[in-house]
Amino acid sequence: MAEIIDFAEIQKARRRARERGPDRENLERALELMRENLAAVAAELVHAPQVEHAELITRIERLLAMIRYGMRMLGESDAGSRASGG
């Protein structure tokens, strides 16, 4: 009886994993886009006039927060190095 229960639990876990597949892929794509945007904003900051720095830094902080949140959702443990592109 225990073997049947274990088998049913394994099947249930596999179904859940398959159902989450597209969501995970979408989240991974969103994270990649946010990382690209972060790199673009950081490059823009280098050449931006001083008056635009505050706005660009705010955008960077928001992107970092969203990237960290998305990585936590994916269960990734090394948030710091991946967020910085390393």
Sequence and secondary structure as in RCSB ss.txt:
>XXXX:A:sequence
MAEIIDFAEIQKARRRARERGPDRENLERALELMRENLAAVAAELVHAPQVEHAELITRIERLLAMIRYGMRMLG
ESDAGSRASGG
>XXXX:A:secstr
 HHHHHHHHHHHHHHHHHHHHHHHHHHHHHHHHHHHHHHHHHHHHHHS GGGHHHHHHHHHHHHHHHHHHHHHHT
 S HHHHHTT 
